[in-house]
Amino acid sequence: MQIAELFIDERYERITLPPIDSEVLPGVPWGRHEALFTPAYWKVQTEIHKSACDTTGYRLPAWPNAT
């Protein structure tokens, strides 16, 4: 198990990640959260930026009826 400590919104948060050698998909290990471009790295990045990005105003436009 990996533990990542993040500073989000003026407070520290701790998230746990699967072990480094655990596989996300067959043949794709989680890797270290501090190593660039591993699945664990991207998981930590999404947690950091989740609070900074408000995506509630985004949606697909209505599609005209094709008849």
Backbone as XML, in Angstrom:
<?xml version="1.0"?>
<chain id="A" units="angstrom">
  <residue number="1" name="MET">
    <atom name="N" x="0.844" y="-1.172" z="0.000"/>
    <atom name="CA" x="0.000" y="0.000" z="0.000"/>
    <atom name="C" x="0.893" y="1.239" z="0.000"/>
  </residue>
  <residue number="2" name="GLN">
    <atom name="N" x="0.474" y="2.242" z="-0.757"/>
    <atom name="CA" x="1.182" y="3.519" z="-0.788"/>
    <atom name="C" x="0.313" y="4.565" z="-0.095"/>
  </residue>
  <residue number="3" name="ILE">
    <atom name="N" x="0.949" y="5.494" z="0.553"/>
    <atom name="CA" x="0.235" y="6.605" z="1.186"/>
    <atom name="C" x="0.782" y="7.896" z="0.614"/>
  </residue>
  <residue number="4" name="ALA">
    <atom name="N" x="-0.118" y="8.730" z="0.097"/>
    <atom name="CA" x="0.277" y="10.029" z="-0.447"/>
    <atom name="C" x="-0.350" y="11.113" z="0.426"/>
  </residue>
  <residue number="5" name="GLU">
    <atom name="N" x="0.459" y="12.051" z="0.859"/>
    <atom name="CA" x="-0.042" y="13.177" z="1.639"/>
    <atom name="C" x="-0.109" y="14.392" z="0.730"/>
  </residue>
  <residue number="6" name="LEU">
    <atom name="N" x="-1.287" y="14.990" z="0.649"/>
    <atom name="CA" x="-1.540" y="16.096" z="-0.266"/>
    <atom name="C" x="-1.946" y="17.335" z="0.513"/>
  </residue>
  <residue number="7" name="PHE">
    <atom name="N" x="-1.567" y="18.490" z="0.018"/>
    <atom name="CA" x="-1.986" y="19.759" z="0.612"/>
    <atom name="C" x="-3.068" y="20.332" z="-0.293"/>
  </residue>
  <residue number="8" name="ILE">
    <atom name="N" x="-4.324" y="20.247" z="0.165"/>
    <atom name="CA" x="-5.473" y="20.666" z="-0.635"/>
    <atom name="C" x="-6.326" y="21.623" z="0.185"/>
  </residue>
  <residue number="9" name="ASP">
    <atom name="N" x="-6.637" y="22.780" z="-0.392"/>
    <atom name="CA" x="-7.513" y="23.761" z="0.262"/>
    <atom name="C" x="-7.066" y="24.088" z="1.684"/>
  </residue>
  <residue number="10" name="GLU">
    <atom name="N" x="-5.808" y="24.422" z="1.837"/>
    <atom name="CA" x="-5.252" y="24.840" z="3.131"/>
    <atom name="C" x="-5.238" y="23.739" z="4.191"/>
  </residue>
  <residue number="11" name="ARG">
    <atom name="N" x="-5.312" y="22.490" z="3.800"/>
    <atom name="CA" x="-5.226" y="21.394" z="4.771"/>
    <atom name="C" x="-4.540" y="20.197" z="4.119"/>
  </residue>
  <residue number="12" name="TYR">
    <atom name="N" x="-4.014" y="19.330" z="4.945"/>
    <atom name="CA" x="-3.362" y="18.119" z="4.463"/>
    <atom name="C" x="-4.379" y="16.990" z="4.394"/>
  </residue>
  <residue number="13" name="GLU">
    <atom name="N" x="-4.322" y="16.240" z="3.331"/>
    <atom name="CA" x="-5.154" y="15.049" z="3.180"/>
    <atom name="C" x="-4.251" y="13.875" z="2.862"/>
  </residue>
  <residue number="14" name="ARG">
    <atom name="N" x="-4.664" y="12.726" z="3.283"/>
    <atom name="CA" x="-3.894" y="11.509" z="3.053"/>
    <atom name="C" x="-4.760" y="10.552" z="2.242"/>
  </residue>
  <residue number="15" name="ILE">
    <atom name="N" x="-4.222" y="10.069" z="1.134"/>
    <atom name="CA" x="-4.941" y="9.067" z="0.354"/>
    <atom name="C" x="-4.084" y="7.814" z="0.270"/>
  </residue>
  <residue number="16" name="THR">
    <atom name="N" x="-4.750" y="6.692" z="0.199"/>
    <atom name="CA" x="-4.041" y="5.424" z="0.069"/>
    <atom name="C" x="-4.212" y="4.910" z="-1.356"/>
  </residue>
  <residue number="17" name="LEU">
    <atom name="N" x="-3.166" y="4.333" z="-1.849"/>
    <atom name="CA" x="-3.142" y="3.773" z="-3.194"/>
    <atom name="C" x="-2.721" y="2.314" z="-3.109"/>
  </residue>
  <residue number="18" name="PRO">
    <atom name="N" x="-3.054" y="1.535" z="-4.129"/>
    <atom name="CA" x="-2.621" y="0.134" z="-4.138"/>
    <atom name="C" x="-1.096" y="0.019" z="-4.149"/>
  </residue>
  <residue number="19" name="PRO">
    <atom name="N" x="-0.578" y="-1.158" z="-3.854"/>
    <atom name="CA" x="0.872" y="-1.370" z="-3.890"/>
    <atom name="C" x="1.459" y="-1.061" z="-5.269"/>
  </residue>
  <residue number="20" name="ILE">
    <atom name="N" x="2.728" y="-0.746" z="-5.286"/>
    <atom name="CA" x="3.430" y="-0.357" z="-6.510"/>
    <atom name="C" x="3.316" y="-1.423" z="-7.591"/>
  </residue>
  <residue number="21" name="ASP">
    <atom name="N" x="3.444" y="-2.687" z="-7.220"/>
    <atom name="CA" x="3.438" y="-3.757" z="-8.219"/>
    <atom name="C" x="2.047" y="-4.306" z="-8.515"/>
  </residue>
  <residue number="22" name="SER">
    <atom name="N" x="1.017" y="-3.770" z="-7.870"/>
    <atom name="CA" x="-0.355" y="-4.163" z="-8.167"/>
    <atom name="C" x="-0.721" y="-3.657" z="-9.564"/>
  </residue>
  <residue number="23" name="GLU">
    <atom name="N" x="-1.514" y="-4.420" z="-10.306"/>
    <atom name="CA" x="-1.819" y="-4.051" z="-11.685"/>
    <atom name="C" x="-3.160" y="-3.333" z="-11.812"/>
  </residue>
  <residue number="24" name="VAL">
    <atom name="N" x="-3.163" y="-2.239" z="-12.567"/>
    <atom name="CA" x="-4.393" y="-1.516" z="-12.894"/>
    <atom name="C" x="-5.143" y="-2.314" z="-13.956"/>
  </residue>
  <residue number="25" name="LEU">
    <atom name="N" x="-4.430" y="-2.682" z="-14.975"/>
    <atom name="CA" x="-4.884" y="-3.568" z="-16.049"/>
    <atom name="C" x="-3.805" y="-4.636" z="-16.201"/>
  </residue>
  <residue number="26" name="PRO">
    <atom name="N" x="-4.121" y="-5.740" z="-16.847"/>
    <atom name="CA" x="-3.087" y="-6.759" z="-17.025"/>
    <atom name="C" x="-1.835" y="-6.183" z="-17.694"/>
  </residue>
  <residue number="27" name="GLY">
    <atom name="N" x="-0.721" y="-6.294" z="-17.007"/>
    <atom name="CA" x="0.549" y="-5.806" z="-17.529"/>
    <atom name="C" x="0.844" y="-4.347" z="-17.246"/>
  </residue>
  <residue number="28" name="VAL">
    <atom name="N" x="-0.078" y="-3.647" z="-16.569"/>
    <atom name="CA" x="0.122" y="-2.220" z="-16.268"/>
    <atom name="C" x="0.148" y="-2.036" z="-14.750"/>
  </residue>
  <residue number="29" name="PRO">
    <atom name="N" x="1.332" y="-1.893" z="-14.155"/>
    <atom name="CA" x="1.417" y="-1.717" z="-12.703"/>
    <atom name="C" x="1.035" y="-0.293" z="-12.282"/>
  </residue>
  <residue number="30" name="TRP">
    <atom name="N" x="0.570" y="-0.149" z="-11.037"/>
    <atom name="CA" x="0.244" y="1.173" z="-10.495"/>
    <atom name="C" x="1.467" y="2.069" z="-10.496"/>
  </residue>
  <residue number="31" name="GLY">
    <atom name="N" x="2.585" y="1.544" z="-10.097"/>
    <atom name="CA" x="3.805" y="2.338" z="-10.023"/>
    <atom name="C" x="3.803" y="3.251" z="-8.799"/>
  </residue>
  <residue number="32" name="ARG">
    <atom name="N" x="4.854" y="4.039" z="-8.678"/>
    <atom name="CA" x="4.997" y="4.965" z="-7.549"/>
    <atom name="C" x="4.243" y="6.253" z="-7.830"/>
  </residue>
  <residue number="33" name="HIS">
    <atom name="N" x="3.623" y="6.813" z="-6.810"/>
    <atom name="CA" x="2.859" y="8.045" z="-7.019"/>
    <atom name="C" x="3.756" y="9.249" z="-7.275"/>
  </residue>
  <residue number="34" name="GLU">
    <atom name="N" x="5.024" y="9.166" z="-6.898"/>
    <atom name="CA" x="5.932" y="10.286" z="-7.146"/>
    <atom name="C" x="6.677" y="10.151" z="-8.477"/>
  </residue>
  <residue number="35" name="ALA">
    <atom name="N" x="6.490" y="9.045" z="-9.178"/>
    <atom name="CA" x="7.135" y="8.837" z="-10.485"/>
    <atom name="C" x="6.220" y="9.368" z="-11.586"/>
  </residue>
  <residue number="36" name="LEU">
    <atom name="N" x="6.789" y="10.172" z="-12.461"/>
    <atom name="CA" x="5.988" y="10.800" z="-13.511"/>
    <atom name="C" x="5.292" y="9.785" z="-14.412"/>
  </residue>
  <residue number="37" name="PHE">
    <atom name="N" x="4.040" y="10.086" z="-14.723"/>
    <atom name="CA" x="3.229" y="9.397" z="-15.726"/>
    <atom name="C" x="2.853" y="7.959" z="-15.395"/>
  </residue>
  <residue number="38" name="THR">
    <atom name="N" x="2.939" y="7.569" z="-14.147"/>
    <atom name="CA" x="2.422" y="6.262" z="-13.745"/>
    <atom name="C" x="0.937" y="6.432" z="-13.416"/>
  </residue>
  <residue number="39" name="PRO">
    <atom name="N" x="0.151" y="5.357" z="-13.420"/>
    <atom name="CA" x="-1.246" y="5.484" z="-13.023"/>
    <atom name="C" x="-1.405" y="6.075" z="-11.613"/>
  </residue>
  <residue number="40" name="ALA">
    <atom name="N" x="-0.509" y="5.728" z="-10.703"/>
    <atom name="CA" x="-0.574" y="6.283" z="-9.346"/>
    <atom name="C" x="-0.336" y="7.790" z="-9.363"/>
  </residue>
  <residue number="41" name="TYR">
    <atom name="N" x="0.589" y="8.243" z="-10.191"/>
    <atom name="CA" x="0.857" y="9.679" z="-10.334"/>
    <atom name="C" x="-0.401" y="10.404" z="-10.796"/>
  </residue>
  <residue number="42" name="TRP">
    <atom name="N" x="-1.079" y="9.869" z="-11.812"/>
    <atom name="CA" x="-2.274" y="10.531" z="-12.339"/>
    <atom name="C" x="-3.416" y="10.505" z="-11.333"/>
  </residue>
  <residue number="43" name="LYS">
    <atom name="N" x="-3.527" y="9.468" z="-10.543"/>
    <atom name="CA" x="-4.553" y="9.420" z="-9.493"/>
    <atom name="C" x="-4.333" y="10.544" z="-8.492"/>
  </residue>
  <residue number="44" name="VAL">
    <atom name="N" x="-3.091" y="10.735" z="-8.065"/>
    <atom name="CA" x="-2.773" y="11.806" z="-7.118"/>
    <atom name="C" x="-3.048" y="13.167" z="-7.748"/>
  </residue>
  <residue number="45" name="GLN">
    <atom name="N" x="-2.686" y="13.341" z="-9.019"/>
    <atom name="CA" x="-2.930" y="14.618" z="-9.694"/>
    <atom name="C" x="-4.421" y="14.938" z="-9.767"/>
  </residue>
  <residue number="46" name="THR">
    <atom name="N" x="-5.255" y="13.943" z="-10.039"/>
    <atom name="CA" x="-6.698" y="14.206" z="-10.097"/>
    <atom name="C" x="-7.237" y="14.587" z="-8.729"/>
  </residue>
  <residue number="47" name="GLU">
    <atom name="N" x="-6.725" y="13.985" z="-7.671"/>
    <atom name="CA" x="-7.168" y="14.350" z="-6.327"/>
    <atom name="C" x="-6.763" y="15.780" z="-5.982"/>
  </residue>
  <residue number="48" name="ILE">
    <atom name="N" x="-5.566" y="16.185" z="-6.385"/>
    <atom name="CA" x="-5.093" y="17.543" z="-6.103"/>
    <atom name="C" x="-5.948" y="18.569" z="-6.832"/>
  </residue>
  <residue number="49" name="HIS">
    <atom name="N" x="-6.250" y="18.312" z="-8.086"/>
    <atom name="CA" x="-6.941" y="19.303" z="-8.913"/>
    <atom name="C" x="-8.460" y="19.190" z="-8.871"/>
  </residue>
  <residue number="50" name="LYS">
    <atom name="N" x="-8.983" y="18.167" z="-8.222"/>
    <atom name="CA" x="-10.426" y="17.972" z="-8.163"/>
    <atom name="C" x="-11.136" y="19.160" z="-7.518"/>
  </residue>
  <residue number="51" name="SER">
    <atom name="N" x="-10.584" y="19.684" z="-6.452"/>
    <atom name="CA" x="-11.231" y="20.796" z="-5.757"/>
    <atom name="C" x="-11.044" y="22.119" z="-6.492"/>
  </residue>
  <residue number="52" name="ALA">
    <atom name="N" x="-10.014" y="22.223" z="-7.312"/>
    <atom name="CA" x="-9.742" y="23.474" z="-8.025"/>
    <atom name="C" x="-10.593" y="23.627" z="-9.280"/>
  </residue>
  <residue number="53" name="CYS">
    <atom name="N" x="-11.111" y="22.551" z="-9.802"/>
    <atom name="CA" x="-11.862" y="22.593" z="-11.059"/>
    <atom name="C" x="-13.342" y="22.376" z="-10.796"/>
  </residue>
  <residue number="54" name="ASP">
    <atom name="N" x="-14.131" y="23.363" z="-11.151"/>
    <atom name="CA" x="-15.580" y="23.231" z="-11.043"/>
    <atom name="C" x="-16.121" y="22.913" z="-12.428"/>
  </residue>
  <residue number="55" name="THR">
    <atom name="N" x="-16.487" y="21.674" z="-12.636"/>
    <atom name="CA" x="-16.979" y="21.261" z="-13.947"/>
    <atom name="C" x="-18.489" y="21.098" z="-13.964"/>
  </residue>
  <residue number="56" name="THR">
    <atom name="N" x="-19.184" y="21.592" z="-12.954"/>
    <atom name="CA" x="-20.630" y="21.410" z="-12.907"/>
    <atom name="C" x="-21.348" y="22.187" z="-13.996"/>
  </residue>
  <residue number="57" name="GLY">
    <atom name="N" x="-20.728" y="23.240" z="-14.530"/>
    <atom name="CA" x="-21.373" y="24.037" z="-15.565"/>
    <atom name="C" x="-21.189" y="23.501" z="-16.968"/>
  </residue>
  <residue number="58" name="TYR">
    <atom name="N" x="-20.450" y="22.418" z="-17.113"/>
    <atom name="CA" x="-20.198" y="21.872" z="-18.440"/>
    <atom name="C" x="-21.155" y="20.735" z="-18.746"/>
  </residue>
  <residue number="59" name="ARG">
    <atom name="N" x="-21.717" y="20.766" z="-19.937"/>
    <atom name="CA" x="-22.554" y="19.664" z="-20.400"/>
    <atom name="C" x="-22.622" y="19.717" z="-21.915"/>
  </residue>
  <residue number="60" name="LEU">
    <atom name="N" x="-23.000" y="18.622" z="-22.494"/>
    <atom name="CA" x="-23.123" y="18.570" z="-23.941"/>
    <atom name="C" x="-24.372" y="19.331" z="-24.368"/>
  </residue>
  <residue number="61" name="PRO">
    <atom name="N" x="-24.321" y="20.019" z="-25.488"/>
    <atom name="CA" x="-25.514" y="20.722" z="-25.955"/>
    <atom name="C" x="-26.571" y="19.728" z="-26.412"/>
  </residue>
  <residue number="62" name="ALA">
    <atom name="N" x="-27.809" y="20.199" z="-26.456"/>
    <atom name="CA" x="-28.892" y="19.346" z="-26.937"/>
    <atom name="C" x="-28.655" y="19.034" z="-28.410"/>
  </residue>
  <residue number="63" name="TRP">
    <atom name="N" x="-28.820" y="17.796" z="-28.764"/>
    <atom name="CA" x="-28.601" y="17.376" z="-30.143"/>
    <atom name="C" x="-29.919" y="17.507" z="-30.897"/>
  </residue>
  <residue number="64" name="PRO">
    <atom name="N" x="-29.901" y="18.174" z="-32.038"/>
    <atom name="CA" x="-31.162" y="18.306" z="-32.791"/>
    <atom name="C" x="-31.661" y="16.939" z="-33.249"/>
  </residue>
  <residue number="65" name="ASN">
    <atom name="N" x="-32.962" y="16.794" z="-33.244"/>
    <atom name="CA" x="-33.549" y="15.519" z="-33.671"/>
    <atom name="C" x="-33.312" y="15.316" z="-35.156"/>
  </residue>
  <residue number="66" name="ALA">
    <atom name="N" x="-32.711" y="14.215" z="-35.487"/>
    <atom name="CA" x="-32.463" y="13.877" z="-36.889"/>
    <atom name="C" x="-33.548" y="12.913" z="-37.341"/>
  </residue>
  <residue number="67" name="THR">
    <atom name="N" x="-34.407" y="13.384" z="-38.178"/>
    <atom name="CA" x="-35.488" y="12.508" z="-38.662"/>
    <atom name="C" x="-35.444" y="12.357" z="-40.153"/>
  </residue>
</chain>
